[in-house]
Amino acid sequence: MCNRKWPQTRRNSERPPRRRGGNMVSRDNQLKLVNSPPGRRSFALLRAAELLQDRKGPLLSANEEDYLDAVRSGLSSSLLQRLRFDKNKLSAAADGLRQLASTPDPVGEVVERRELDAGLVLERQRVPIGTLLCIFESRPDVVMQIGALSVRSGNAVYLKGGKESRRTNDMLVSVWKEALKDADLPPQVVEGVPSREEAHALLSSQSGVDLVIPRGSRTLVQTIRASTDIPVLGHSEGVCFLYLDSEACPEKARAIAVDSKCDSPSACNSVESILVHRDFLPHLETVGHALLAEGVEIRADRWCFPHLSGPDHLIEEAGPDDGAVEYGRKCVSVRIAEDLMDAIRLVNRYGSGHTDSVVTEDELVGELFVAGVDSSSVMVNASTRFADGYRYGLGAEVGISTGRIHARGPVGMQGLMTDKWVLRGSGHVASTYSAGGPMGRTFTHRTLKKISV
């Protein structure tokens, strides 16, 4: 006879001490979100887009205050750029919400269906992971991106931003709470985390958080990985390469190099190192002039240096670390590659596995580069700046993962989902399929057409 009693508090419901205001992400609220009619989650996204536009003035003012405080505190230029939440970012966030609201509901999607025997059917369904914790530096637009993907996929989320974006973050979290309330959904499924101490408490394995998503520097990601046993989804840094092949079109090389470096120099998909095939060196000056015209500092090795001309303060010889550094600003290394295989070797050795691109008119070179480079996104004759969830049509992104397990590359809504196996029978028992069993039944294992639940 079993004498064990049912526990009064389940492990998944355990939480750190109650926070200011008593608002907590509970498993019950997350289940209310995931079990609500899909139309409500869509409505919440559309309502959040409306509220962004309605509150544009106060939001931009709050961000301006955050920005001026950050300037006075000496925040780095790359973080200052990410801190900006201007009218363009606000408009892009609203567009992303509307795009995501128009996508098919992912919760309960049947991705595999198989008959095990007559009347015994197995399904693999997509379900939310549960409760997320996102910790990020600057970039208040993360509040809308992660919030949108979480609500759409039925996940609850804690959002811990840096103190430099506190005013903007608080206002954006309030947008989510009002949108959820208007959609008759629990507002507690999107919660801001005001202090570092509370973030540390949530990193405890007893907090009920199922996945941690860091968005920031390599140091931030490494610190979080070292301080929790909860799975962490993220990338360490964005050391992205651009390889200019011997068969590269100089005009394409110029345009792609400038866009990859200058479109958003602090972004993790911005190019940090350009590799040049020896036979392309006569055309390097064209690329160099275009970069210099945009104010880009160039760190060139001894083979590339003689092919560049411009202001002395913008061109210098590369040091030992150049070519393996994420500058996060208008600075790029330029180094020689003896051939395609040498370029692939250098990318795989010194890159971060984020995003790398090749410019070439030789189709075979492009395919060999794609096959040989071990990165989450690989481009052929295209800017590295395309490596983005919105540009990939994911609606928004959690971030870009350079890991190999669960999700890789721009992580959109599907990266916040996991599997549930559902078996429907009519009194079937496993013993009848055992070798030498009394019934001697065999499995049919027949693939069936997928249907929506």
C-alpha positions in Angstrom: 0.0 0.0 0.0 1.4 3.4 -0.9 1.5 5.8 2.1 2.8 8.8 0.2 0.6 11.9 0.2 0.0 14.2 -2.7 2.3 17.2 -2.3 0.5 20.4 -1.2 2.7 22.5 -3.6 3.9 21.2 -6.9 7.5 21.9 -7.9 6.5 23.8 -11.1 4.3 26.1 -9.0 7.1 27.1 -6.6 8.1 30.8 -6.8 10.5 33.2 -5.2 9.1 35.6 -2.6 6.3 37.7 -3.8 7.3 40.8 -5.7 6.3 44.4 -5.4 2.6 44.8 -6.1 2.1 41.0 -5.7 2.1 40.3 -9.4 3.6 36.9 -10.3 3.7 34.7 -13.3 1.9 31.6 -12.1 1.5 28.3 -13.9 -2.2 28.7 -13.6 -2.2 32.0 -15.5 0.1 30.6 -18.2 -2.4 27.7 -18.7 -5.2 30.2 -18.9 -3.3 31.9 -21.7 -2.6 28.8 -23.6 -6.1 27.4 -23.3 -7.8 30.6 -24.3 -9.4 30.8 -27.7 -6.7 31.7 -30.3 -8.6 34.8 -31.3 -8.0 36.4 -27.9 -4.2 36.1 -28.3 -4.4 37.6 -31.8 -6.6 40.4 -30.4 -4.0 41.1 -27.7 -1.3 41.5 -30.3 -3.4 43.9 -32.4 -4.4 45.8 -29.3 -0.8 46.2 -28.3 0.0 47.6 -31.8 -2.8 50.2 -31.3 -1.6 51.1 -27.9 2.0 51.6 -29.2 0.7 54.2 -31.7 -1.6 55.8 -29.1 1.2 56.3 -26.6 3.9 57.2 -29.1 4.5 60.6 -27.5 5.0 59.5 -23.9 7.0 56.4 -25.1 9.4 58.5 -27.1 9.8 61.0 -24.3 10.5 58.3 -21.8 13.1 56.8 -24.1 14.7 60.3 -24.6 15.0 60.6 -20.8 16.6 57.2 -20.6 19.0 58.0 -23.4 20.1 61.4 -21.9 20.7 59.7 -18.5 22.7 57.0 -20.2 24.9 59.5 -22.1 25.6 61.3 -18.8 26.6 58.0 -17.2 29.1 57.2 -19.9 27.3 54.2 -21.5 29.2 52.8 -24.5 28.3 54.0 -28.0 27.1 50.6 -29.1 24.7 50.3 -26.1 23.5 53.8 -26.7 22.6 52.9 -30.2 20.6 49.9 -29.0 18.9 52.0 -26.3 17.2 54.2 -28.9 13.5 53.4 -29.3 12.6 56.0 -31.9 9.5 56.4 -34.1 11.0 54.0 -36.7 11.6 51.3 -34.1 8.1 51.9 -32.7 6.5 51.6 -36.1 8.5 48.4 -36.8 7.4 46.9 -33.5 3.7 47.7 -34.3 4.1 46.2 -37.8 5.7 43.1 -36.3 2.8 42.7 -33.9 0.3 42.9 -36.8 2.2 40.4 -38.9 2.4 38.0 -36.0 -1.3 38.3 -35.3 -2.0 37.3 -38.9 -0.1 34.0 -38.7 -1.7 30.7 -38.0 -2.1 29.9 -34.3 0.8 27.5 -33.3 -0.6 26.1 -30.1 -1.8 22.5 -30.7 -0.5 22.3 -34.2 -0.2 18.7 -35.3 3.2 18.2 -36.8 3.1 14.4 -37.1 0.3 11.8 -37.1 0.8 8.0 -37.1 -1.5 5.0 -36.9 0.1 2.4 -34.5 -2.7 0.0 -35.1 -6.4 0.1 -36.1 -8.1 2.6 -33.8 -4.8 3.5 -32.1 -3.5 6.9 -33.4 -0.4 8.9 -32.2 0.0 12.6 -32.7 2.8 15.0 -32.0 1.5 18.5 -31.2 3.3 21.8 -30.7 2.8 23.3 -27.2 4.4 26.3 -25.4 7.5 25.7 -23.3 5.9 27.4 -20.3 7.5 30.3 -18.4 10.4 32.3 -19.9 12.8 34.7 -18.4 14.4 37.2 -20.8 17.4 39.3 -19.5 18.6 42.0 -21.8 20.9 45.1 -22.0 19.6 48.3 -23.5 17.3 47.4 -26.5 13.8 48.2 -25.1 12.3 46.9 -28.3 13.0 43.4 -26.8 10.0 44.0 -24.6 7.7 44.1 -27.6 9.5 41.3 -29.6 9.7 38.8 -26.8 6.3 39.8 -25.4 4.7 39.3 -28.8 6.2 35.9 -29.4 5.4 34.7 -25.9 1.7 35.8 -26.0 1.3 34.3 -29.5 2.8 31.0 -28.5 1.1 30.7 -25.1 4.1 31.3 -23.0 4.3 33.5 -19.9 7.4 35.7 -19.7 9.5 37.7 -17.2 11.3 40.7 -18.7 14.5 42.0 -17.0 16.0 45.0 -18.8 19.0 47.1 -17.8 18.5 50.1 -15.6 19.5 52.3 -18.6 16.2 51.6 -20.2 14.0 51.5 -17.1 11.4 54.2 -18.1 10.9 52.8 -21.6 10.7 49.2 -20.4 8.1 50.1 -17.7 5.9 51.8 -20.3 6.1 49.0 -22.8 5.3 46.4 -20.1 2.2 48.5 -19.2 1.2 48.3 -22.9 1.2 44.6 -22.7 -0.8 44.5 -19.5 -3.5 46.7 -20.9 -3.6 44.8 -24.2 -4.0 41.5 -22.3 -6.6 42.8 -20.0 -8.6 44.2 -23.0 -8.4 40.7 -24.6 -9.7 39.1 -21.4 -6.4 37.4 -20.8 -4.4 37.4 -17.5 -2.2 40.4 -17.5 0.3 38.6 -15.2 1.6 36.5 -18.1 3.9 39.4 -19.0 5.8 40.8 -16.0 8.7 43.2 -15.7 11.5 42.4 -13.2 12.6 45.6 -11.5 15.8 44.5 -9.7 18.9 42.4 -10.1 18.1 40.6 -6.9 14.8 39.4 -8.2 16.4 38.3 -11.4 18.9 36.2 -9.5 16.0 34.6 -7.6 14.3 33.7 -10.8 17.4 32.1 -12.1 17.0 29.6 -9.2 16.0 26.1 -10.4 13.0 26.3 -8.0 11.5 29.5 -9.6 9.3 27.7 -12.1 11.1 29.4 -15.1 11.6 26.9 -17.9 13.9 28.8 -20.3 16.2 31.7 -19.9 16.9 34.0 -22.9 19.8 36.5 -22.5 20.1 39.3 -25.0 23.3 41.2 -24.7 27.1 41.0 -24.5 29.2 37.8 -24.4 29.9 38.6 -20.7 26.1 38.7 -19.9 25.4 35.4 -21.6 28.4 33.7 -19.9 27.4 35.1 -16.5 23.9 33.8 -16.9 25.0 30.4 -18.1 27.2 30.1 -15.0 24.6 31.2 -12.5 21.7 28.9 -13.4 20.7 25.2 -14.0 17.8 26.3 -16.2 18.3 25.9 -20.0 19.7 29.0 -21.6 19.0 30.0 -25.2 21.4 32.6 -26.7 24.5 33.5 -28.5 27.8 34.7 -27.1 28.8 37.3 -29.7 28.4 38.2 -33.4 31.8 38.0 -35.1 30.4 37.9 -38.7 32.6 37.5 -41.8 32.2 38.6 -45.4 34.4 36.8 -48.0 35.1 38.5 -51.3 35.9 35.7 -53.8 38.2 36.0 -56.8 35.0 35.9 -58.9 33.2 38.6 -56.9 31.5 41.4 -58.8 33.2 44.6 -57.4 30.0 46.6 -57.4 28.1 43.9 -55.5 31.1 43.6 -53.1 31.0 47.3 -52.5 27.3 47.5 -51.8 27.2 44.3 -49.6 30.2 45.4 -47.6 28.8 48.8 -46.8 25.3 47.5 -45.9 26.7 44.7 -43.8 28.9 47.0 -41.8 27.0 50.4 -41.8 23.3 49.6 -41.8 23.5 49.0 -38.0 27.1 48.8 -36.8 26.3 47.7 -33.3 23.9 44.9 -34.4 25.1 41.3 -33.8 24.7 40.5 -37.5 26.9 43.4 -38.6 30.1 42.3 -40.4 33.3 42.6 -38.3 35.8 41.0 -40.7 36.2 41.0 -44.4 38.3 38.3 -46.1 39.7 39.0 -49.5 40.8 36.5 -52.1 44.3 37.4 -53.4 43.0 37.8 -56.9 40.4 40.3 -55.8 43.0 42.7 -54.3 43.0 45.0 -57.4 39.3 45.7 -56.7 39.7 46.2 -52.9 40.3 49.9 -53.2 36.7 50.3 -54.5 35.3 48.6 -51.5 37.7 50.4 -49.2 36.7 53.9 -50.5 33.0 53.1 -50.0 33.6 52.0 -46.4 35.8 55.0 -45.6 33.2 57.4 -47.0 30.9 56.0 -44.3 33.4 56.8 -41.6 34.4 53.1 -41.1 37.8 52.4 -39.5 39.7 49.7 -41.4 42.3 47.4 -39.7 44.1 45.8 -42.7 46.8 43.1 -42.8 50.1 43.6 -44.6 48.8 42.2 -47.9 45.6 44.3 -48.0 47.0 47.5 -46.5 48.8 48.7 -49.8 45.5 48.4 -51.7 43.7 50.9 -49.5 44.1 54.6 -49.4 42.4 57.3 -47.3 42.6 59.3 -44.1 45.4 58.0 -41.9 43.2 58.1 -38.8 40.8 55.6 -40.5 43.3 53.1 -41.9 45.8 51.2 -39.7 47.6 47.9 -39.8 45.7 45.0 -38.2 46.8 43.8 -34.8 46.8 40.1 -33.6 43.3 40.3 -32.3 41.7 42.0 -35.3 39.7 39.5 -37.3 38.3 37.8 -34.3 36.7 40.7 -32.5 33.2 42.0 -32.3 33.8 45.8 -32.6 30.1 46.8 -32.3 30.8 50.1 -34.1 32.1 51.4 -37.5 35.3 49.4 -37.5 36.2 46.3 -39.6 39.2 44.1 -40.2 40.3 43.3 -43.7 42.5 40.3 -44.2 43.8 38.1 -47.1 42.4 34.6 -47.9 44.5 32.4 -50.2 41.5 30.7 -51.6 38.0 29.5 -50.8 39.1 26.7 -48.5 41.4 29.1 -46.6 38.4 31.5 -46.2 36.2 28.7 -44.9 38.9 27.7 -42.4 39.3 31.2 -41.1 35.5 31.8 -40.8 35.1 28.6 -38.8 38.1 29.2 -36.6 37.6 32.9 -35.8 33.9 33.5 -36.4 31.2 33.0 -33.8 28.9 30.8 -35.8 26.4 33.7 -36.2 26.2 34.9 -39.8 28.7 34.8 -42.7 28.5 35.8 -46.3 30.3 35.2 -49.6 30.3 37.5 -52.7 31.0 35.5 -55.9 29.7 35.0 -59.4 30.8 31.4 -59.3 27.8 29.3 -58.3 30.0 26.4 -57.2 32.0 28.6 -54.9 28.7 29.8 -53.3 27.5 26.3 -52.7 30.9 25.1 -51.3 30.9 28.1 -48.9 27.4 27.3 -47.7 28.3 23.6 -47.2 31.7 24.4 -45.5 30.8 27.3 -43.2 29.5 26.1 -39.8 27.2 29.0 -38.9 23.5 29.5 -38.1 23.0 31.7 -41.2 25.1 31.7 -44.4 24.5 34.2 -47.2 25.5 34.1 -50.9 25.6 37.6 -52.6 23.6 39.1 -49.8 24.2 41.3 -46.7 24.6 39.7 -43.3 22.0 42.1 -42.1 19.3 39.9 -43.5 19.9 37.5 -40.5 16.9 38.7 -38.6 13.6 37.2 -37.5 11.5 40.0 -39.0 13.3 39.9 -42.3 13.1 36.1 -42.4 9.3 36.4 -42.0 9.2 35.1 -38.5 7.2 38.2 -37.3 9.7 38.9 -34.5 12.6 37.1 -33.0 13.6 36.0 -29.6 17.2 36.5 -30.6 19.8 34.6 -32.7 21.0 31.3 -31.3 24.4 29.9 -32.3 23.8 26.7 -30.3 23.0 23.4 -31.9 20.2 22.1 -29.6 16.6 23.1 -29.8 16.9 26.2 -32.0 19.5 27.8 -34.2 19.7 31.0 -36.1 17.0 33.7 -35.7 14.6 32.2 -33.2 11.0 33.0 -33.8 7.8 31.6 -32.4 8.6 28.0 -33.2 11.7 28.3 -31.0 9.4 28.9 -28.0 7.5 25.7 -28.6 8.0 22.1 -27.6 6.3 18.8 -28.2 3.4 16.9 -26.6 2.7 13.4 -27.7 -1.0 12.4 -27.7 -2.2 8.8 -28.1 -5.8 8.0 -28.7 -7.0 4.4 -28.5 -10.1 2.4 -27.6 -9.1 0.2 -24.8 -5.7 -0.9 -26.3 -3.1 -2.4 -23.9 0.6 -2.7 -24.6 1.0 -6.3 -23.5 -0.9 -7.5 -26.6 2.0 -6.2 -28.8 4.8 -7.9 -26.7 6.9 -10.5 -28.3 5.2 -13.8 -27.5 2.2 -12.0 -26.0 -1.2 -13.6 -25.8 -2.6 -11.7 -28.8 0.5 -11.5 -31.0 -0.6 -8.2 -32.5 1.8 -6.2 -34.6 2.1 -2.4 -35.1 1.1 -0.9 -38.5 3.1 2.3 -38.0 1.3 4.0 -40.9 1.8 7.7 -41.5 -1.5 9.6 -41.6 -2.4 13.0 -43.0 -1.9 15.8 -40.5 -5.0 17.6 -39.2 -5.6 20.6 -37.0 -6.8 20.0 -33.4 
